[in-house]
Amino acid sequence: MAVVAPFLRIWELAEARERGETEAVAVRWRRLREAAARMPDTALHDLVEAAFRQERLRALSPGRSTCRLTFSRRAAPPVRDDLPGAMPVGNGRYRVRFADGRLQELDGAAQAVAVILAALPGDAVPRT
C-alpha cells in the first residue's frame, strides 16, 4: 500500500499483514509485550511474558481485552474467541477463561499459562 499511496501513513500492523500472517503475529506480540511492560501493575506483564515463552502460544495471535490476555488463530479480523485466555485477579492469582465459559483460578502466571496450553484444542494453530 505504501508503494501505491506514499502520501498515506501506514500503520505498522497493516504493513506486517501485507508481509503475511507470521509477521503480523510477531508485531502483535512485540506491541503487546511493550504495552504490558509499561503498565504499573506487573501481573499482566508477568502473564504476557510467561505466555511468550511458550512456542505454541507464541505462534498464535495475542490480544488484550482490558486486562485479559487472549489468543486467536488469526492476526486479522475475524478474530474468534474460541481459545482460552487469562487475566490477573490480584494477589498473584490468575483466572483462566475457557472457550466454553468455565473459569479456573490459579496461583501464578506460569500455572495459568500451563492450564491454557493444556486446554488448547489440537487444531489451535495459526490460520493463513
Backbone as JSON, one array per atom type, in Angstrom:
{
  "sequence": "MAVVAPFLRIWELAEARERGETEAVAVRWRRLREAAARMPDTALHDLVEAAFRQERLRALSPGRSTCRLTFSRRAAPPVRDDLPGAMPVGNGRYRVRFADGRLQELDGAAQAVAVILAALPGDAVPRT",
  "N": [[0.82, -1.19, 0.0], [1.96, 1.23, 0.75], [3.6, 1.74, -1.4], [1.83, 2.17, -3.49], [0.31, 4.33, -2.55], [2.04, 6.63, -1.42], [1.65, 8.9, 0.12], [0.07, 8.27, 2.24], [-0.05, 7.51, 5.72], [1.03, 4.61, 7.0], [-0.07, 2.09, 9.16], [1.85, 0.13, 11.36], [1.08, -2.56, 11.86], [-0.6, -3.07, 9.73], [1.19, -3.01, 7.59], [2.71, -5.22, 8.3], [0.82, -7.24, 8.02], [0.56, -7.28, 5.28], [2.89, -8.55, 4.64], [2.44, -11.05, 5.55], [0.81, -13.53, 7.64], [2.43, -14.61, 9.71], [4.32, -12.6, 10.18], [2.6, -10.55, 11.01], [1.6, -11.62, 13.4], [3.96, -11.67, 14.91], [4.45, -8.91, 15.17], [2.19, -8.15, 16.63], [2.69, -9.55, 19.04], [5.09, -8.26, 19.87], [4.21, -5.6, 20.23], [2.26, -5.96, 22.23], [3.82, -6.95, 24.34], [5.46, -4.74, 24.81], [3.53, -2.83, 25.6], [2.47, -4.07, 27.92], [4.71, -4.05, 29.54], [4.88, -1.4, 30.21], [2.85, -0.98, 31.99], [1.64, -0.14, 35.25], [0.88, -2.15, 37.07], [2.33, -5.19, 37.5], [1.34, -7.72, 37.03], [-0.11, -8.41, 34.65], [1.94, -8.09, 32.83], [3.7, -10.12, 33.68], [2.12, -12.34, 33.02], [1.89, -12.08, 30.22], [4.6, -12.35, 29.47], [5.13, -14.95, 30.42], [3.45, -16.42, 28.75], [4.56, -15.77, 26.26], [6.94, -17.15, 26.34], [6.25, -19.67, 25.61], [6.28, -21.71, 22.9], [4.09, -22.7, 21.41], [1.99, -20.96, 22.09], [3.12, -18.58, 21.29], [2.96, -18.78, 18.57], [0.36, -18.21, 18.05], [-1.95, -15.48, 17.61], [-1.75, -12.83, 19.81], [-3.87, -10.99, 22.05], [-5.5, -8.29, 23.8], [-7.98, -7.67, 26.07], [-9.16, -5.33, 27.94], [-7.77, -6.21, 30.79], [-7.35, -8.79, 30.13], [-5.66, -11.46, 28.72], [-5.73, -12.68, 25.51], [-6.05, -15.15, 22.89], [-5.77, -15.87, 19.43], [-6.37, -17.57, 16.36], [-5.88, -16.08, 14.18], [-4.39, -13.05, 13.02], [-5.71, -11.04, 11.88], [-8.98, -9.62, 11.44], [-11.7, -11.9, 10.84], [-11.46, -12.13, 14.3], [-11.6, -14.73, 16.53], [-13.18, -15.94, 19.54], [-12.5, -18.46, 20.64], [-10.55, -19.76, 22.0], [-8.75, -20.48, 25.04], [-8.09, -17.95, 27.54], [-6.55, -15.59, 29.82], [-6.54, -13.67, 32.9], [-5.14, -11.38, 35.3], [-6.09, -11.46, 38.73], [-5.42, -10.43, 41.12], [-3.27, -10.47, 44.03], [-1.31, -12.26, 43.07], [-2.73, -14.15, 41.72], [-4.47, -15.74, 38.99], [-7.08, -15.8, 36.58], [-8.31, -18.16, 34.46], [-10.1, -18.26, 31.51], [-12.09, -20.44, 29.81], [-12.97, -21.66, 26.51], [-15.6, -22.53, 26.59], [-16.7, -20.99, 28.52], [-16.23, -21.65, 31.17], [-14.49, -20.99, 34.26], [-11.33, -20.81, 35.91], [-9.34, -20.4, 38.73], [-5.95, -19.71, 39.46], [-2.7, -19.98, 41.01], [-0.2, -17.83, 40.19], [1.43, -16.78, 37.14], [2.74, -18.65, 35.51], [1.43, -21.07, 36.09], [-1.13, -20.47, 35.16], [-0.63, -20.17, 32.43], [0.21, -22.76, 31.83], [-2.18, -24.17, 32.18], [-3.72, -23.0, 30.17], [-2.29, -23.88, 27.91], [-2.71, -26.66, 28.15], [-5.42, -26.75, 27.67], [-5.75, -25.97, 25.07], [-7.18, -26.65, 21.92], [-6.39, -29.31, 19.63], [-6.31, -28.33, 17.05], [-5.52, -25.74, 17.29], [-3.89, -23.74, 15.76], [-2.08, -21.28, 13.87], [-3.98, -19.68, 11.34], [-3.85, -19.07, 7.93]],
  "CA": [[0.0, 0.0, 0.0], [2.84, 2.4, 0.81], [4.13, 1.97, -2.74], [0.73, 2.69, -4.31], [-0.13, 5.62, -2.0], [3.09, 7.02, -0.49], [1.21, 10.01, 0.95], [-0.63, 7.73, 3.4], [0.73, 7.0, 6.84], [0.59, 3.22, 7.13], [0.08, 1.51, 10.48], [2.83, -0.95, 11.37], [0.45, -3.87, 11.77], [-1.1, -3.22, 8.35], [2.35, -3.38, 6.78], [3.08, -6.59, 8.66], [-0.18, -8.13, 7.42], [0.89, -7.41, 3.86], [4.01, -9.48, 4.54], [1.97, -12.38, 5.91], [0.26, -13.77, 8.98], [3.51, -14.81, 10.68], [4.86, -11.27, 10.51], [1.58, -9.82, 11.77], [1.58, -12.18, 14.76], [5.18, -11.2, 15.58], [4.25, -7.5, 15.51], [1.21, -8.1, 17.73], [3.38, -9.96, 20.27], [6.02, -7.21, 20.28], [3.45, -4.45, 20.73], [1.63, -6.36, 23.48], [4.86, -7.02, 25.37], [5.86, -3.36, 25.12], [2.44, -2.2, 26.36], [2.39, -4.69, 29.24], [5.89, -3.63, 30.31], [4.66, -0.02, 30.67], [1.76, -0.93, 32.97], [2.1, -0.08, 36.64], [0.66, -3.45, 37.69], [3.19, -6.13, 36.77], [0.7, -9.03, 36.87], [-0.37, -8.68, 33.23], [3.26, -8.24, 32.2], [4.16, -11.47, 34.02], [1.32, -13.28, 32.25], [2.29, -11.96, 28.81], [5.94, -12.93, 29.31], [5.03, -16.4, 30.6], [2.85, -16.94, 27.52], [5.5, -15.59, 25.15], [7.98, -18.18, 26.44], [5.71, -20.94, 25.11], [6.29, -21.68, 21.43], [2.75, -22.93, 20.86], [1.22, -19.72, 22.26], [3.79, -17.54, 20.51], [2.53, -18.92, 17.18], [-0.98, -17.65, 17.95], [-2.01, -14.03, 17.69], [-2.19, -12.41, 21.14], [-4.69, -9.79, 22.14], [-5.79, -7.87, 25.16], [-9.29, -7.08, 26.29], [-8.94, -4.72, 29.25], [-6.56, -6.85, 31.35], [-7.41, -10.21, 29.79], [-4.82, -11.9, 27.61], [-6.49, -13.57, 24.64], [-5.31, -15.75, 21.78], [-6.57, -16.12, 18.24], [-5.67, -18.24, 15.26], [-5.67, -15.08, 13.13], [-3.99, -11.71, 13.44], [-6.62, -10.1, 11.22], [-10.38, -10.0, 11.61], [-12.42, -12.0, 12.1], [-10.77, -12.75, 15.43], [-12.58, -15.53, 17.25], [-12.96, -16.1, 20.98], [-12.71, -19.89, 20.89], [-9.38, -20.3, 22.68], [-8.7, -19.98, 26.41], [-7.29, -16.77, 27.85], [-6.42, -15.42, 31.27], [-6.36, -12.32, 33.41], [-4.77, -11.31, 36.71], [-7.21, -11.09, 39.61], [-4.86, -9.9, 42.36], [-2.54, -11.34, 44.96], [-0.56, -13.28, 42.35], [-3.65, -15.15, 41.17], [-4.93, -15.52, 37.62], [-8.31, -16.5, 36.21], [-8.33, -18.65, 33.08], [-11.44, -18.43, 30.94], [-12.08, -21.44, 28.75], [-13.84, -21.33, 25.39], [-16.99, -22.82, 26.94], [-17.13, -20.06, 29.56], [-15.78, -22.04, 32.51], [-13.41, -20.2, 34.84], [-10.49, -21.5, 36.89], [-8.34, -19.51, 39.31], [-4.68, -20.38, 39.7], [-1.62, -19.19, 41.59], [0.95, -17.55, 39.35], [1.3, -16.69, 35.69], [3.2, -19.89, 34.89], [0.36, -22.06, 36.21], [-2.21, -20.07, 34.26], [-0.2, -20.49, 31.06], [0.2, -24.23, 31.7], [-3.58, -24.58, 32.02], [-4.11, -22.56, 28.82], [-1.67, -24.82, 26.96], [-3.38, -27.96, 28.25], [-6.79, -26.62, 27.18], [-5.8, -25.63, 23.64], [-7.55, -27.76, 21.05], [-5.33, -29.76, 18.73], [-6.27, -27.53, 15.82], [-5.21, -24.34, 17.64], [-2.69, -23.32, 15.03], [-2.39, -20.09, 13.07], [-4.62, -19.86, 10.03], [-3.43, -18.04, 6.99]],
  "C": [[0.87, 1.25, 0.0], [3.42, 2.73, -0.56], [3.06, 2.63, -3.62], [0.33, 4.09, -3.86], [0.89, 6.11, -0.97], [2.71, 8.18, 0.44], [0.46, 9.54, 2.2], [0.36, 7.31, 4.48], [0.19, 5.6, 7.14], [0.91, 2.71, 8.54], [0.98, 0.29, 10.38], [2.19, -2.33, 11.2], [-0.11, -4.11, 10.37], [0.04, -3.62, 7.42], [2.75, -4.83, 7.04], [2.1, -7.58, 8.03], [0.09, -8.33, 5.94], [2.02, -8.4, 3.64], [3.62, -10.9, 4.96], [1.56, -12.49, 7.37], [1.36, -13.91, 10.04], [4.11, -13.48, 11.12], [3.87, -10.46, 11.34], [1.51, -10.32, 13.21], [2.8, -11.7, 15.54], [5.04, -9.74, 16.01], [3.26, -7.38, 16.67], [1.85, -8.51, 19.06], [4.31, -8.84, 20.76], [5.27, -6.03, 20.89], [2.77, -4.76, 22.07], [2.65, -6.39, 24.61], [5.32, -5.63, 25.78], [4.79, -2.67, 25.97], [2.35, -2.76, 27.77], [3.55, -4.27, 30.13], [5.71, -2.21, 30.86], [3.59, 0.08, 31.75], [2.3, -0.91, 34.38], [1.92, -1.4, 37.39], [1.42, -4.5, 36.88], [2.52, -7.47, 36.49], [0.42, -9.36, 35.41], [0.94, -8.88, 32.49], [3.8, -9.65, 32.45], [3.42, -12.53, 33.19], [1.73, -13.27, 30.77], [3.65, -12.61, 28.59], [5.92, -14.45, 29.47], [4.44, -17.05, 29.34], [3.83, -16.87, 26.35], [6.6, -16.65, 25.17], [7.53, -19.53, 25.87], [5.55, -20.88, 23.59], [4.89, -21.83, 20.83], [1.87, -21.68, 20.99], [1.81, -18.6, 21.42], [3.39, -17.61, 19.03], [1.13, -18.36, 16.96], [-0.92, -16.14, 18.09], [-2.52, -13.62, 19.07], [-3.08, -11.17, 21.04], [-4.91, -9.44, 23.6], [-7.16, -7.21, 25.18], [-9.28, -6.61, 27.74], [-7.66, -5.34, 29.81], [-6.54, -8.34, 31.05], [-6.54, -10.49, 28.58], [-5.6, -12.93, 26.81], [-5.59, -14.11, 23.54], [-6.28, -16.02, 20.63], [-5.72, -16.83, 17.21], [-5.29, -17.26, 14.17], [-5.24, -13.75, 13.74], [-4.91, -10.65, 12.85], [-8.06, -10.55, 11.48], [-10.81, -11.0, 10.54], [-11.6, -12.75, 13.15], [-11.84, -13.48, 16.23], [-12.19, -15.66, 18.71], [-13.16, -17.56, 21.37], [-11.5, -20.56, 21.54], [-9.34, -19.74, 24.1], [-7.81, -18.75, 26.52], [-7.25, -16.6, 29.35], [-6.29, -13.95, 31.63], [-5.92, -12.37, 34.87], [-5.98, -10.88, 37.54], [-6.72, -10.59, 40.97], [-4.18, -10.94, 43.21], [-1.83, -12.49, 44.27], [-1.42, -14.38, 41.74], [-4.13, -14.73, 39.79], [-6.18, -16.34, 37.38], [-8.22, -16.88, 34.73], [-9.79, -18.81, 32.68], [-11.32, -19.36, 29.75], [-13.09, -21.06, 27.67], [-15.32, -21.57, 25.71], [-17.51, -21.95, 28.07], [-16.72, -20.44, 30.97], [-14.63, -21.15, 32.95], [-12.63, -21.06, 35.83], [-9.46, -20.52, 37.4], [-7.11, -20.31, 39.71], [-3.69, -19.41, 40.34], [-0.51, -19.04, 40.57], [0.68, -17.61, 37.86], [1.7, -17.99, 35.01], [2.13, -20.97, 34.96], [-0.79, -21.74, 35.27], [-1.86, -20.44, 32.82], [-0.2, -22.0, 30.84], [-1.22, -24.74, 31.48], [-4.1, -24.18, 30.63], [-3.56, -23.54, 27.79], [-2.39, -26.17, 26.96], [-4.79, -27.91, 27.66], [-6.88, -26.27, 25.7], [-6.25, -26.83, 22.83], [-6.41, -28.1, 20.11], [-5.2, -28.93, 17.47], [-5.99, -26.05, 16.09], [-3.86, -23.97, 17.05], [-3.06, -22.09, 14.21], [-3.03, -20.47, 11.74], [-4.19, -18.73, 9.13], [-4.51, -17.74, 5.99]]
}
